[in-house]
Structure formats: structure tokens, C-alpha cells
């Protein structure tokens, strides 16, 4: 055999042997990752991908070289034709090995994607439940605040009704009003007490509000009962949730 042909065969054999050994090491790591009950982490997947990517172009170049040796390039190496079937078999075996490892890695990546997708779905569902709970609490809070507003409005109306006779009594009780007869004083005070009260009670929206007064009182009591009491010495201390939020990255 020609010396150049022998050197080429030795080089091809050394390359195939080194690639096979390297791929066997990567294959063992891939088998270990596939044997775990949980899909490997992103770091492990990245290392496997980097290892396969490192040797895949070299195997592709070796395959191209073997293909070229089957053409006019092979005629420059006397005696090479007898060894080409073995060289092609080794090159095909390397390509199948690399493709099998790549497919196994893609399967692991798919499993990891499925796991992460399930976690994201669970997190989205939990966020949805929390959002619905917040919406329900907000609606309840709005109803309770509406009850408090109605009570405040009712007290304001009572204040207005009481204000007229009180103001009239103050004016008629002054020394400058001593000339007004007592009968007129009584009549004026009665009118000042009755007319505002009749005017307020004849309003439809006031009667409707008074009809649901018990409901408003109950809602307001619930709202006041839900307000937590914080001791004065703990006002400036952040809660556990606030402390965790502030320390989170």
C-alpha cells in the first residue's frame, strides 16, 4: 500500500475512534439524564447540547471527506478502494450515533418544555384564583363602603332636619325677639320642625334608602369587623409580606 494511502487510513481510523469514544461518553451522560425520574435541568441540557454540537460538525466534515474519496479524489490514493466500504460504514455509524444523540436530546428538551409549561399553567391558574378572590373582596368592600356612605347620608339628612328648628329656637330665644308672642314662637318652631321633615320624607330616593337601612347597617358592621386592629407600637413595623417583597430581587 502506498505510504500516503496508509497515512490517510490511519488518520481516518484515528478520527473515527476518537469521535466514537467521545460520543460514547456523551451517550452515557444522556442515558443517565434519561434515567432520572425528573427531566434534567436547563444547565444539564445546555451541557449536553454543547457537547453534541462540538462533535457534530466534525462528523459532518468526515462524512463529506468520505464521500469525496469515493469520487475522483480517491484515485489519488492507490489501494484506497479496497478500504472504502469500511470507511463508509464507520462514517455512517458515526452519523447515526450523532443523530440518535441529537434526537434523544430533543426528547429531553421536549419533556423539560412540557414540565415548564405545566408549571406555568399551574401558576396561571393560581394567579387566576387569586385575581378572582381579589375581585370578590373588592366587590364586597364596595358594597360595604356603599352602606357606610348611605349611613353618612342618612345622618346628614337628620342633621339638616334638626338644624332648622334648632336655628329657629336660637333666633327666637334672643332678647331682640322678645316682642314675638309665645303662640307664634310655638307655631314657628313646629313649622320649622315639621316642614323639613315632611320635605325629606316625601322624596322617593329617601324612602327607598330608608327601606334598605337595615341592610346598609349590616354591611357597615361587616366592614368594620373586617378592619384589623393594629397596636400603636406596631404601626411603623412592616409586615412579613412587606418584608419579603422588599427583599425579593
DRENMARNU-761853 format. One record per residue: x, y, z of N, C-alpha, C in turn. Coordinates in pm, whole numbers, plus 32768, in hexadecimal, padded with zeros to 4 digits. Example, Ala and Ser with C-alpha at 12.3 -4.5 7.8 and 13.67 -1.06 7.14 Angstrom:
85277DC7830C84CE7E3E830C85287EB6830C 85057F1F82C485577F9682CA850A80038313 
END
This chain:
80567F8880008000800080008058807B8000 802A80DF7FBA8075815C7FB3807D819C803C 80EB81E1805780FE822080DB8096828C80F3 807582D9808C80108340809C7F87830580BB 7F69829580787EE8825280937EE5821D8122 7F5481E1814F7F5A81AF81D87F498220823C 7F8B829182247F7F8303827F7EEE83368282 7EAD8338820D7E22836582097DC783058255 7DDC828282437D8B8220828A7D9F82298322 7E1E823C834A7E38824B83DA7DF382C88412 7DF8833383C47DB783AE83F27D20839E83FD 7CE4835D83987C528346839D7C2C82E9840F 7C7D828284267C61822584937C6E826A851A 7CD682BC85297CEA830485A87C77836585C1 7C4C83AA85567BDD840885667B5D83BE858C 7B40834F85497AC7830385687ACB82CE85F7 7B40829B86207B4B826486A87B3882D18711 7B77834586FB7B6A83B2875E7ADA83E58764 7A9883EE86EF7A0E841E86EE79B283B98732 79CB8338871B797982D0875B798982D587F2 7A0382E188217A1A82E888B279D6836288EE 79E383D188AA79A3844C88DC790B843D88DF 78D384058874784283F6886E7810839088D5 7860832C88F3783882CD895B7830830F89E3 788F836989FF788A83B38A7E780C840A8A83 77F084518A15777784A48A0F76FB844D8A1A 76FF83D889D9768B837E89DF7671834C8A6C 76D9832F8AB976C583058B43768583738B97 76B383EE8B817677845F8BC975E384708BA2 75C9845C8B21753E84688AF374E883F98B2E 751F83808B3574D383118B7174B8832A8C05 751A83618C4C750683828CD9749983EB8CEA 7499844E8C8F743184B58C9773A8847C8C78 73A0841F8C1A732083E38BF872EF83848C64 734A834C8CB3732382EE8D1C72EC83338D97 72FE83B48DA472CD83FC8E19723584088E13 71F284068E88715F84138E867130849B8E57 718185018E6F715F85888E4371B785AE8DCC 718185FC8D6F71D486298CFF724B867A8D32 72BC86748CEB733286BF8D19731987558D17 736D87978D62736188298D6A739388688CE9 737988EA8CDE73A789348C68743F89378C5F 748289378CD1751489378CCF754888B48C95 750F88448CC1753987C38C8B751A87B68BF6 74A487E58BCF748187E18B4174E088378AED 750788A98B25756589008ADD75EC88BD8ACD 761A88788B35769B88328B2B769587C28AC4 762887778AC3761B870C8A607613874489D2 75C987B089C375BF87ED893F764688218910 7690885B896B7714888E89467773881D8920 776887AD896977BF873B894B779E86FF88C3 771F86F288A376F986BA8821771B871B87B1 7703879B87CA77218800876477B688078745 780887E787A8789A87ED879478C987848731 788D870C873378BE86A086DE786E8691865D 77F586C7865A779F86B485E577DE86ED8564 7815876685637854879884E778CB874484BC 7915870D851B798886BB84F8795C863A84B5 78F185FE84E878BC858584A9788785A5841E 78498619840F78168641838A788A86558328 78F686938354796A86A682FC79AA862082D7 79AD85C4833979E3853F831B798C84F782B3 790A850582BF78AF84C8825D78C3850381D2 78D7858681CC78F085C6814A79738594810F 79D8858681637A59855481337A4D84C780FD 7A038471814379F183E8811479A783E6808F 7944843F808178FD84468001795984727F90 79AF84D27FAC7A0D85007F467A7384947F22 7A9784427F857AF783D77F697ABC836D7F0E 7A3783647F0A79F983067EAE79F683387E21 7A2183B47E087A2283ED7D827AB083FA7D4D 7AC784637D007B4D84747CC37BBC84857D29 7B9984B97DA07C0284CC7E047C3F84477E30 7BEE83DD7E317C22835C7E5E7C87831F7E01 7C8583457D817CE6830C7D227D74833B7D3E 7D8383A57D8A7E0A83D77DAC7E4D83847E19 7DFF832A7E567E3582D77EC37E2C82457E96 7E99820D7E647E9781837E347E7481207EA4 7E2080BE7E857DFA80587EE67D8D80827F46 7D5880FC7F367CF1812D7F927C6980EE7F76 7C5180C87EFB7BCD80947ED67BA880187F26 7C0A7FC57F4B7BEB7F4C7F977BBC7F6A8024 7BE07FDD80577BBD800180E27B48806280EA 7B17809180797AA980F2807B7A2980BC80BC 7A01803D80A47988800D80EA799080178181 7A047FF781B97A148001824B7A0E80928278 7A4F80E9822B7A4F8177824F79C181AF8248 7977818A81E078ED81B981D5789681848245 78AD8108826B785E80CD82D878788117835C 78F981358375791A817F83F078DD820A83EE 78E3824B837978AA82D3836F781282D18381 77D0826E8345773E82638356771A824683E7 776D81F28428775381D384B577608251850B 77C582A284ED77D6831E8537775F837C8522 7730838784A776BD83DE848C764183AD84D5 7629832A84D475B682F4851C75C3830C85B2 763D82FE85E3765483138673763583A4869A 76698401864B76518490866875BE84B1865B 757E847E85F374EF849A85E0749B845F8651 74C383E7867E747A83AB86EF748983FC876F 7503842D87897517848187FF74C9850487F2 74C8853D877B747D85BA876773E885A5877D 73B58533874C73278516875F7307850087F3 736184B98839734C84A788C9734D852B8914 73A8858488EA73AC8608892A732C8656890D 72FB864D8891727D869288707208865B88C3 720885DA88DB719E859F892F71A485D589BE 721E85E089F3722C86178A7B720186AA8A7F 722686F48A1771FB87808A127164878A8A0B 7126873089BF7093873089B9705587118A40 709086B18A8A705C86928B10706C870A8B6E 70E187498B6670F787C08BBB7095882F8B97 707B88418B16701A88A68AED6F8E88848B22 6F6B88038B1E6EE887DA8B516EDD87F58BE7 6F4987D68C306F4787EF8CC16F3988838CDF 6F8988D58C996F8189658CAF6EFA899D8C86 6EC189668C1A6E3C89948BF06DD489728C58 6DDE88FC8C956D7F88D78CFF6D8E89328D78 6E0989528D996E1F89AD8E0A6DE88A378DED 6DFE8A668D726DC78AE98D4E6D2F8AE68D50 6CF48A768D236C628A6C8D266C2F8A6C8DB5 6C738A238E0E6C4B8A238E9B6C588AAF8ED7 6CC68AF38EB76CD88B7B8EEB6C6C8BD88EB4 6C4A8BC88E336BE08C1C8DF96B5A8C008E3B 6B3E8B7F8E576AC08B5E8E9A6ABD8B998F27 6B2E8B918F6B6B338BC98FF36B208C608FEF 6B608CA08F8D6B4E8D318F7F6ABD8D538F61 6A7D8CFF8F0E69EF8D158EF069998D078F6C 69B68CA08FBE69688C909039697D8D069098 69F98D3290A46A148DA690FB69D08E2390C4 69D48E33904069938EA7900368FC8EA5901B 68C18E2F900D68308E24902868118E4290BA 68688E13911268548E2F91A1685F8EC491BD 68C28F03917F68D38F94919268598FDF915C 68268FB390E867B08FF390B067378FE3910C 67298F69914666B98F5391A166C58FAC921D 673F8FB592536754900B92C7673C909E92A5 676590C5922B674E914F920266B9916D91F5 666E910E91BE65DE912391B3659D912D923D 65C890D29297659290D8931F65B6915B9363 66319186934F665C9205938A660C927A9352 65F0927792D065A192E39295651492E692CF 64DA927092E26453926B931B645492A293AA 64BA927E93F564C192AE947F64D893459484 652E9376942D65449406942964C6944F93FC 6479941193A363FB944D937C639C945693F2 639B93EC9444634993F194BD63749460951B 63F79471952A642994DD9580640195649546 6408957394C163E295F29482634E96109497 62F995A9948C626A95BE94A3624F95E79534 629595A79592628395CD961D62AF965E9635 6320968395F7634E970D960562E9976F95C9 62AE974A9557624997A0951B61CD97AA9573 61A6973A95AE6131973C9607614A97969680 61C2978C96BA61E297E2972C61E798759701 621698909688621799199657618A99509648 612E98FD961560A39928960A606699449693 608298F096F560519909977D608A998B97B3 610899A4979561459A2197C561019A9A9788 60DE9A8F9705609B9AFF96C360119B1696FE 5FC89AA897175F419AB397505F479AF397DA 5FAA9ACB98295FB59B0198B25FE99B9098AF 60349BB4984760729C389842600B9CA8983A 5F9D9C9597EE5F3A9CFF97DC5EF79D259860 5EB89CC798AA5E7B9CF199295EE09D23998F 5F599CE8998B5FBE9D1599E95FE79DA599CD 5FF99DC5994E601C9E4F99295FA99EAF994A 5F2D9E83992D5EBB9ED8994E5EAE9EF199E2 5EC49E879A315EBB9E989AC25F289EF79AF4 5F9E9EEF9AB7600B9F499AE15FE89FDA9AC2 5FAF9FF29A4B5F8DA07B9A255F1AA0B19A7B 5EB3A0629A8D5E40A0919ADB5E5EA0999B70 5EC6A05C9B9B5EEBA0649C285F41A0DB9C4A 5F67A1299BE65FB9A1A09C015F63A20F9C3E 5F9EA2699C8A5F52A2D99CC65F0FA3319C5F 5F4BA33B9BE75F0FA3919B815E8BA35B9B4D 5E70A2D99B635DF3A29D9B345D8DA2919BA4 5D9DA2E29C0F5D3FA2D69C805CB4A3099C5D 5CABA3599BF55C28A3909BD05BCFA3299B8B 5C0AA2B69B5B5BBAA2519B165B66A2069B7C 5AE4A1FB9B665A8EA1B49BC55AB6A1219BD1 5A98A0E79C455ABCA05B9C5D5A789FFB9C00 59FCA01B9BD859B49FC19B7C59FB9FBB9AF6 5A25A0329AC65A6DA0379A465AF49FEE9A4F 5B339FF89AC05BB29FB09AD25B9C9F1B9AC8 5B329EEA9B0D5B159E5B9B065AF19E309A78 5AA19E829A345A779E5F99AC5AEF9E5D994C 5B459EC0995B5BBA9EC599035C169E4E991A 5C299E2C999A5C809DB999B85C459D379984 5BBF9D2A998F5B7E9CB1995B5B8E9CAA98C4 5B7A9D19987F5B8A9D1C97EE5C1B9CFD97C6 5C789D38980E5D059D1D97ED5D2C9C8B9806 5CE79C4998605D049BBC987C5CBC9B5F981C 5C409B8697F75BEE9B2A97A75C0D9B379712 5C149BB296DF5C249BC5964F5CA49B849618 5D1A9B9A96525D919B55961C5D849ABD9623 5D459A8E96935D3699FD96A05CD999C59636 5C6A9A0B961D5C0C99DE95B55C4E99E5952C 5C989A4F95125CD99A5F948F5D3D99EE9477 5D8A99CD94DE5DF0996394CE5DAD98DB94BD 5D4798BE95105D08983A950C5CB398259490 5C8B9891944D5C3B988093D35C8F98679357 5D13987193645D69985692F15D6C97BE92D8 5D579790925C5D5896FE92415DDD96BC9260 5E4B96FD923D5ECD96C092545EED96B592E9 5EB5971193395EC9970893C95E7B96929401 5DFD968093D45DAE960E94045DEE958993D9 5E249585935F5E68950B93315EE494EF9384 5F2C955993A95FA2954693FA5F7E95169486 5F12954E94BF5EE8952495445EB694949545 5E80946594D45E5193DB94CD5EC5937994DC 5F39939894A25FAC933E94AD600E93659518 5FE293B2957A603D93E295E16077936F9633 6025930A96526058929896A060C7924E9655 60B6924395D2611E9200958261A092509584 619292D59578620B9328957A6251931E9600 620393199669623F930F96EE628B928B96FD 624F921F96C86294919D96CF6315919D9680 631391D59607638D91DB95B663F9922F95F9 63CF929D9633643092F49677646C92AD96EF 641A92629738644E921897AB64B291AE977F 6495916A970E64F4910896DA6578914A96B2 656D91BD967065E792039648663B922F96BD 65FA926197256644928B979C6681921497E4 663A91A197E2666F912A982466E990F297DC 66F291079757676390D3970A67DE912A9712 67D191A39747684591FB9751689E91CA97C3 691B91A397A7697191719813699E91E2986F 69A891BF98ED69D99220994F6A709210995D 6AB8927B99456B4A927B994D6B7592CD99C5 6BC092919A226BEF92E09A956C4593559A68 6C4493BD9ABA6C8D94379A966D22941B9A86 6D5B93C29AD76DEA93A89AD06E1193579A54 6DAE931B9A106DCC92CB99996DAB93139918 6D859392991E6D5D93D998A66DD293E89845 6E489409987A6EBB942198246F0893A39801 6EDC932F98336F2292B298156EE792739798 6F39925297336F02921296BA6ED5918496D8 6E6F915996956E3E90D096A56E9E906E9664 6E868FED967B6EDC8F8696416ED68F8995A9 6E5E8F9D95746E508FA194E16E9B901794A6 6E8F908D94E66ED7910194B56F6D90EE94BD 6F9B90AC9526702A90969534705E903994C6 70138FD094A7703C8F76943D703A8FB993B5 6FD6900C939E6FCC9051931C704090B2930B 706490F8937570D19158936A715791149355 71669099938C71E59052937F71EE90009301 717E8FEF92B971828F9D924071CA8FE891D3 72148F9F917C72608FE391127204901990A7 
END
